[in-house]
Amino acid sequence: MIQPAPHHRLTSGKYDNKYGNRLTLLLGLMLAGCSVGPDFQRPEPPAVSGYTAEPLAKQTASTAMAAGAAQSFETGSDTPAMWWTLFHAPALDQLVDEALKKNPDLEAARAALLQARENSLTAQGVYFPSVDTNGAISRKKINGAQFGNPAAGSSSFSLFNASVDVAYVFDLFGGDRRSVEAMDAEAETARFQLEAARLTVAANVVTAAIEEASLRGRIAATQEIIEAEEQQLALLQHRFDLGASSMTDLLAHKTHLAQTRATLPPLNKQLALIRNQLSALAGRFPDQDSGETFDLAELKLPEQLPVSLPSTLVRQRPDIRAAEAQLHKASAAVGVATANFFPKLSISSSYGTVATTAGSLFTPASGVWSLGGNLLQPVIHGGSAIHNRRAAVAGYQKATAQYQSTVLTAFRNVADVLRSLQADADALQAQNNAAEAAARQLSLAREQLNAGAIDNLVLLDAQRAYEQARIALVQASASRYADTAALFQALGGGWWNRPDETVSTEQSGS
């Protein structure tokens, strides 16, 4: 588990030994210009060697059908930046690319990153002196009575002045540097929140496209079932007309056909909702549907799946990196609060001219200047500095716990998906066997009914079993694609392999 960096405690409202007011220590710190508070240390990766308690099989089961290929797990392999292209669906590639360019949530995240970076640059202004110029002109009237001399009468005059003011605050104990450090960490948080948003949008597009393909498959299967049932109903009607079948049997088949037809409107409704979701993800309005469609038969199941090492995952998951940046910010806040215990030294100077006429404003005789310094040592503020630092330490401990939670969630995500992929392959194999058996049973039941060997109820049961198996087979196929996409998302999405991220990744120490 990640442990907070050691902090220095405050006791009885006084500084502890390190932060005592001994003169030699104060002088040493002032001369060194050090930064008080903890120096941030990146948390160590969890001391685990895998994601599951039991070793994973090297590959999944296979089934002789579309989406039935065996998938192998390549431990230590890297995740590609454009992982969705592994499904080999050009329409999907185009839609993901459009979403990454036009999705409004991504636009907001990009703007948030730009704002955070500009705020960080703004904060760096404390490293430099402030320089201001000032010019003024005024018309005044004075009366001698103001100065205890009524006999002097009154007079009016114009006053011109121009000045340059320079001020600088020495960051002796690093409070300003820690503030800048916190702003830099906030920018780093925004950066990885953008990466997390990009990953979420891409994964949502892929998942929605797979769901659309699944719905189209279920609709197509239902329509085929309806056609077969209509043909069977026609045969039963003919048998009824010949007196070889009862009205009860005929009505039972009509009822079953009506029930099957009733399953189509909900599927069409879900399909329409998914289409609207895809349009929104791509930054379009619902009436701007571009018309691309997705079918499970057009998707290729990736057969080689990367599995990052646990020590690598914490450097690649955007949410973990964002949580780490928040931990860094909280660490810097402790330094800021600690620096508030120590003196603050500032100097200021001003040079200008003052004259009663514009022409004499810049003559040597009109010059004025000032130079001064200020040393401020907080003494009594009702204990606010002490409690402020304790609050900052608590904030760091909170950020540490949140970081730990994020890491645990990430590892759980990967473990869940790896188990799901193996279960999906087994489920597809079993479901395919069930569908084949149900199809044979239904075919045999139709033959036997026509031969008069069974009653109508046996055929209805066979039809229901086949319908359920056929729809479940489509869903089992879609699950393999969806959980494959979930694995790429759980591993961080490969953002570090984008060409535009190469430099920034190296600079961040990834």
C-alpha positions in Angstrom: 0.0 0.0 0.0 1.1 3.6 -0.6 2.1 5.3 2.5 2.1 9.1 2.9 5.5 10.8 3.0 6.6 11.6 6.5 5.4 15.0 7.8 6.6 17.1 10.7 4.2 17.4 13.6 3.3 20.5 15.5 2.9 20.2 19.2 1.4 22.6 21.8 1.1 25.3 19.2 4.8 25.5 18.7 7.0 24.2 15.9 8.8 20.9 16.4 12.6 20.7 16.3 13.0 21.0 12.6 10.8 24.0 12.4 12.1 25.6 15.6 13.0 29.3 15.7 16.7 28.7 16.4 18.6 31.5 14.8 21.2 29.3 13.1 18.6 27.2 11.4 16.7 30.3 10.2 19.8 31.9 8.8 20.8 28.7 7.0 17.4 28.3 5.5 17.3 31.9 4.3 20.6 31.7 2.7 19.8 28.4 1.0 16.4 29.4 -0.3 15.1 25.9 0.4 11.6 24.6 0.0 10.1 23.3 3.2 7.6 20.5 3.3 7.8 17.0 1.8 9.4 16.5 -1.6 6.9 14.4 -3.6 7.9 10.8 -4.3 6.1 8.8 -6.9 4.2 5.9 -5.3 5.8 2.5 -5.9 3.9 0.0 -8.0 1.9 -2.6 -6.1 4.0 -5.6 -5.2 2.0 -8.1 -7.2 3.0 -10.3 -10.1 -0.4 -10.8 -11.7 -4.1 -9.8 -11.9 -5.8 -13.0 -10.8 -5.4 -15.4 -7.9 -5.3 -18.4 -10.2 -3.0 -18.4 -13.3 -4.8 -17.6 -16.6 -4.9 -20.0 -19.4 -2.7 -19.0 -22.3 -5.6 -18.8 -24.6 -9.4 -19.1 -24.7 -11.6 -21.8 -26.1 -12.5 -21.7 -29.8 -15.7 -22.4 -31.7 -16.1 -23.1 -35.4 -18.1 -20.0 -36.2 -17.8 -16.2 -36.6 -16.5 -14.6 -33.4 -15.3 -18.0 -32.3 -11.6 -17.7 -32.7 -9.3 -18.5 -29.8 -7.8 -15.5 -28.2 -4.3 -15.7 -26.7 -3.0 -13.5 -23.9 0.4 -12.0 -24.4 1.8 -10.9 -21.1 4.0 -7.8 -21.3 2.8 -6.9 -24.7 2.1 -3.2 -25.4 -1.4 -1.8 -26.2 -1.6 0.0 -29.6 -2.8 3.6 -29.6 -5.6 2.9 -32.2 -6.7 -0.4 -30.7 -10.1 -0.2 -32.3 -8.6 -0.8 -35.7 -7.9 -4.4 -34.7 -11.6 -5.1 -35.3 -10.9 -4.4 -39.0 -14.1 -2.4 -39.5 -13.5 0.8 -41.6 -16.9 2.3 -40.6 -15.9 1.9 -37.0 -12.5 3.5 -37.5 -14.1 6.4 -39.2 -16.7 6.9 -36.5 -14.2 6.7 -33.7 -12.0 9.3 -35.5 -14.9 11.6 -35.9 -15.9 11.3 -32.2 -12.3 12.0 -31.0 -12.4 15.2 -33.1 -15.9 16.5 -32.5 -17.2 15.1 -29.2 -18.1 18.1 -27.0 -17.0 16.4 -23.8 -13.5 16.1 -25.3 -13.6 19.7 -26.3 -14.4 20.7 -22.7 -11.5 18.5 -21.4 -9.1 20.1 -23.9 -10.2 23.5 -22.8 -9.8 22.5 -19.1 -6.3 21.4 -19.9 -5.4 24.6 -21.6 -6.9 26.6 -18.7 -4.9 24.6 -16.2 -1.7 25.0 -18.2 -2.2 28.8 -18.5 -2.9 29.0 -14.7 0.3 27.2 -14.1 2.2 29.7 -16.3 0.4 32.5 -14.5 1.6 31.1 -11.1 5.2 31.2 -12.3 5.1 35.0 -12.3 6.1 34.9 -8.6 9.6 34.0 -9.7 10.1 37.5 -11.2 10.0 41.1 -9.9 6.8 43.0 -10.5 7.3 46.2 -12.5 4.6 48.9 -12.8 4.6 52.3 -14.4 2.3 55.1 -13.3 1.5 58.5 -14.7 -1.0 61.0 -13.3 -2.0 64.6 -13.7 -4.2 66.5 -11.3 -5.4 70.1 -10.6 -5.3 71.2 -7.0 -6.2 74.2 -4.9 -4.8 74.6 -1.4 -5.6 77.0 1.4 -3.1 78.3 3.9 -5.5 77.6 6.7 -5.0 73.9 6.1 -1.4 74.4 7.4 -2.3 76.8 10.2 -1.4 79.9 8.2 -4.7 81.6 7.1 -2.7 84.7 5.9 -1.1 82.6 3.2 -4.3 82.7 1.3 -5.0 80.1 -1.3 -3.4 79.0 -4.6 -4.1 76.7 -7.5 -1.7 74.5 -9.4 -1.3 71.5 -11.6 0.7 68.5 -10.5 2.3 66.1 -12.9 4.0 62.8 -11.8 5.4 59.8 -13.5 7.0 56.8 -11.7 8.3 53.2 -12.1 7.7 50.8 -9.2 9.6 47.6 -8.7 8.9 45.0 -6.0 10.1 41.5 -5.3 9.2 38.9 -2.7 12.0 36.5 -1.8 10.8 33.0 -1.7 13.1 32.0 1.2 11.3 29.0 2.3 9.8 27.8 -1.0 6.1 28.6 -0.3 5.7 30.1 -3.8 7.6 27.3 -5.4 5.3 24.8 -3.7 2.3 26.8 -5.0 3.7 26.6 -8.5 4.3 22.9 -8.0 0.7 22.5 -7.0 -0.5 24.3 -10.1 1.8 22.2 -12.3 0.2 19.1 -10.7 -3.2 20.4 -11.4 -2.3 20.8 -15.1 -1.0 17.2 -15.0 -4.3 16.1 -13.6 -6.2 17.9 -16.4 -3.9 16.3 -19.0 -4.7 12.8 -17.8 -8.3 13.6 -17.4 -8.3 14.4 -21.1 -6.7 11.1 -21.8 -9.3 9.3 -19.7 -12.0 11.2 -21.6 -10.5 10.2 -25.0 -10.4 6.6 -23.9 -13.9 6.7 -22.6 -15.3 8.2 -25.8 -13.4 5.7 -28.0 -14.6 2.8 -25.9 -18.2 4.0 -25.8 -18.2 4.3 -29.6 -16.8 0.8 -30.0 -19.2 -0.7 -27.4 -22.2 1.1 -28.9 -21.3 -0.1 -32.4 -21.0 -3.7 -31.1 -24.4 -3.3 -29.3 -25.9 -2.1 -32.6 -24.4 -5.1 -34.4 -25.8 -7.3 -31.7 -29.3 -5.8 -32.1 -29.2 -6.1 -35.8 -28.2 -9.7 -35.4 -31.0 -10.4 -33.0 -33.5 -8.6 -35.2 -32.4 -10.6 -38.3 -32.6 -13.8 -36.3 -36.1 -12.9 -35.0 -37.3 -12.1 -38.6 -36.0 -15.5 -39.8 -37.8 -17.2 -36.9 -41.0 -15.3 -37.8 -40.7 -16.4 -41.4 -40.3 -20.0 -40.4 -43.2 -19.8 -38.0 -45.4 -18.2 -40.7 -44.6 -21.2 -43.0 -45.4 -23.6 -40.2 -48.6 -21.8 -39.5 -49.6 -22.0 -43.1 -49.0 -25.8 -43.0 -51.1 -26.0 -39.8 -53.9 -24.0 -41.5 -53.8 -26.4 -44.4 -54.0 -29.3 -42.0 -56.9 -27.6 -40.2 -58.7 -27.1 -43.4 -58.3 -30.8 -44.1 -59.5 -31.7 -40.6 -56.1 -33.1 -39.6 -55.5 -30.5 -37.0 -57.5 -28.9 -34.2 -58.5 -25.3 -33.8 -56.6 -25.3 -30.5 -53.4 -26.2 -32.2 -53.9 -23.5 -34.8 -54.6 -20.9 -32.2 -51.6 -21.9 -30.2 -49.3 -21.4 -33.2 -51.0 -18.0 -34.0 -50.4 -16.9 -30.4 -46.8 -18.0 -30.5 -46.2 -16.2 -33.8 -47.8 -13.0 -32.3 -45.6 -13.3 -29.3 -42.5 -13.6 -31.5 -43.5 -10.6 -33.5 -44.0 -8.7 -30.3 -40.3 -9.0 -29.6 -39.4 -6.9 -32.6 -40.6 -3.4 -31.6 -38.4 -3.4 -28.4 -35.4 -4.5 -30.4 -36.1 -1.8 -33.0 -36.5 0.8 -30.2 -33.1 -0.2 -28.7 -31.5 0.0 -32.1 -32.9 3.6 -32.6 -31.6 4.6 -29.2 -28.1 3.2 -29.9 -28.1 5.1 -33.2 -28.9 8.3 -31.3 -26.1 7.5 -28.8 -23.6 7.0 -31.6 -24.6 10.3 -33.2 -24.2 12.1 -29.9 -20.8 10.6 -29.3 -19.7 11.8 -32.7 -20.9 15.3 -31.9 -23.9 15.1 -34.2 -27.6 15.7 -33.7 -30.0 12.7 -34.1 -31.2 13.9 -37.5 -27.6 14.0 -38.7 -27.2 10.2 -38.8 -24.5 9.5 -41.4 -26.0 6.1 -42.2 -23.1 3.8 -41.4 -24.3 0.4 -39.9 -22.5 -2.3 -38.0 -22.9 -6.1 -38.3 -21.2 -8.7 -36.2 -20.2 -10.6 -39.4 -18.2 -7.5 -40.5 -16.1 -7.4 -37.3 -13.0 -9.4 -36.8 -12.2 -10.6 -33.3 -8.6 -9.7 -32.3 -6.8 -13.0 -31.6 -3.7 -11.6 -29.8 -4.5 -9.6 -26.7 -1.9 -7.6 -24.8 -1.7 -7.9 -21.0 0.4 -5.2 -19.4 2.6 -6.1 -16.5 1.1 -4.8 -13.2 4.1 -2.5 -12.7 3.4 -1.0 -16.1 -0.4 -0.6 -15.6 0.1 2.2 -12.9 2.1 4.2 -15.4 -0.4 3.7 -18.2 -4.0 4.0 -16.8 -5.0 7.7 -17.2 -7.2 7.6 -14.1 -4.2 6.4 -12.0 -2.0 9.1 -13.4 -4.6 11.7 -12.7 -4.9 10.4 -9.1 -1.1 10.5 -8.8 -1.1 14.1 -9.9 -3.7 15.0 -7.3 -1.5 13.3 -4.7 1.4 15.5 -5.9 -0.8 18.6 -5.6 -1.8 17.6 -2.0 1.9 17.1 -1.1 2.8 20.6 -2.4 -0.1 22.0 -0.4 1.6 20.7 2.8 4.7 22.6 1.7 2.7 25.8 1.2 1.1 25.5 4.6 4.5 24.8 6.2 6.1 27.8 4.6 3.5 30.1 6.2 5.3 29.5 9.6 8.4 31.3 8.4 9.3 35.0 7.7 8.6 36.6 4.4 11.1 39.1 3.0 10.2 41.6 0.3 11.8 44.7 -1.2 10.3 47.5 -3.1 11.6 50.6 -4.9 10.2 53.5 -6.8 11.6 56.1 -9.1 9.7 59.0 -10.6 9.3 62.7 -11.2 6.9 65.2 -9.8 6.5 68.7 -11.3 3.9 71.4 -11.5 4.4 71.8 -15.3 4.6 69.2 -18.0 7.8 70.7 -19.4 9.7 70.3 -16.1 8.5 66.8 -15.4 11.7 65.1 -16.4 14.3 67.6 -15.3 16.9 66.5 -12.7 15.3 68.6 -10.0 11.9 66.9 -10.3 13.2 63.4 -9.5 12.0 61.4 -6.5 12.8 57.9 -5.4 12.3 55.4 -2.6 13.8 52.1 -1.6 12.7 49.8 1.2 12.4 46.3 2.5 10.0 44.4 4.7 10.4 41.4 6.9 7.2 39.8 8.1 7.3 37.0 10.7 3.9 35.6 11.6 3.5 35.4 15.4 -0.1 35.0 16.6 -3.0 34.3 14.3 -5.2 32.3 16.5 -3.6 29.0 15.6 -4.8 29.3 12.0 -1.3 28.4 10.5 -1.1 25.2 12.6 -4.6 24.1 11.7 -4.1 25.0 8.1 -1.0 22.7 7.9 -2.8 19.9 9.7 -5.7 20.3 7.2 -3.1 20.0 4.4 -1.6 16.9 5.9 -5.1 15.4 6.1 -5.7 16.4 2.5 -2.6 14.5 1.6 -3.7 11.4 3.5 -7.1 11.7 1.7 -5.4 11.9 -1.7 -3.3 8.9 -0.8 -6.4 6.8 0.0 -8.0 7.9 -3.2 -4.9 6.9 -5.1 -5.0 3.5 -3.5 -8.6 3.1 -4.4 -8.0 4.1 -8.0 -5.2 1.5 -8.3 -7.3 -1.2 -6.7 -10.2 -0.4 -9.1 -7.9 -0.5 -12.1 -6.5 -3.9 -11.2 -10.0 -5.2 -10.5 -11.1 -4.0 -14.0 -8.3 -5.9 -15.7 -9.0 -9.0 -13.6 -12.7 -8.9 -14.4 -12.2 -8.5 -18.1 -9.6 -11.3 -18.3 -12.0 -13.7 -16.5 -14.9 -12.5 -18.7 -13.0 -13.1 -21.9 -12.3 -16.7 -20.9 -15.9 -17.2 -19.8 -17.2 -15.6 -23.0 -15.3 -18.1 -25.1 -16.7 -21.0 -23.1 -20.2 -19.5 -23.2 -20.1 -19.1 -27.0 -18.9 -22.6 -27.4 -21.7 -23.9 -25.2 -24.3 -21.7 -26.8 -23.3 -22.7 -30.3 -23.8 -26.3 -29.3 -27.1 -25.5 -27.7 -28.3 -23.7 -30.9 -27.2 -26.5 -33.1 -29.0 -29.0 -30.9 -32.1 -26.8 -30.7 -32.2 -26.5 -34.5 -32.0 -30.3 -35.0 -34.7 -30.8 -32.4 -37.0 -28.2 -34.1 -36.4 -29.8 -37.5 -37.2 -33.2 -36.1 -40.3 -32.0 -34.3 -41.7 -30.5 -37.5 -41.2 -33.7 -39.4 -42.8 -35.7 -36.6 -45.7 -33.3 -36.3 -46.4 -33.5 -40.1 -46.2 -37.3 -39.7 -48.6 -37.2 -36.8 -46.1 -38.7 -34.4 -46.2 -35.9 -31.8 -48.7 -33.3 -30.7 -48.5 -29.6 -31.2 -47.2 -28.8 -27.7 -43.9 -30.6 -28.4 -43.4 -28.5 -31.5 -44.1 -25.3 -29.6 -41.6 -26.2 -27.0 -39.0 -27.0 -29.7 -39.7 -23.6 -31.3 -39.3 -21.7 -28.0 -36.0 -23.5 -27.3 -34.6 -22.7 -30.7 -35.6 -19.1 -30.5 -34.0 -18.6 -27.2 -30.8 -20.5 -28.3 -30.6 -18.5 -31.5 -30.9 -15.1 -29.8 -28.6 -16.1 -27.0 -26.0 -17.1 -29.6 -26.0 -13.6 -31.1 -25.6 -12.1 -27.6 -22.8 -14.5 -26.7 -20.9 -13.5 -29.9 -21.4 -9.8 -29.1 -20.0 -10.3 -25.6 -16.7 -11.5 -27.0 -16.3 -8.3 -29.0 -17.5 -6.0 -26.2 -15.2 -7.6 -23.5 -12.3 -7.4 -25.9 -12.9 -3.7 -26.2 -13.2 -3.5 -22.4 -9.7 -5.1 -22.0 -8.1 -2.4 -24.2 -9.9 0.2 -22.1 -8.9 -1.4 -18.8 -5.2 -1.5 -19.9 -5.2 2.3 -20.5 -5.9 2.5 -24.2 -2.4 2.9 -25.5 -2.4 6.7 -25.4 1.4 6.7 -24.7 1.9 5.2 -28.2 0.3 8.2 -30.0 3.0 10.2 -31.9 1.9 13.4 -30.3 2.4 11.9 -26.9 6.0 10.7 -27.3 7.8 13.8 -26.0 5.4 14.5 -23.2 5.5 10.9 -22.0 9.3 10.9 -21.9 9.3 14.2 -20.0 6.9 12.8 -17.4 9.1 9.8 -16.8 6.7 7.2 -18.1 
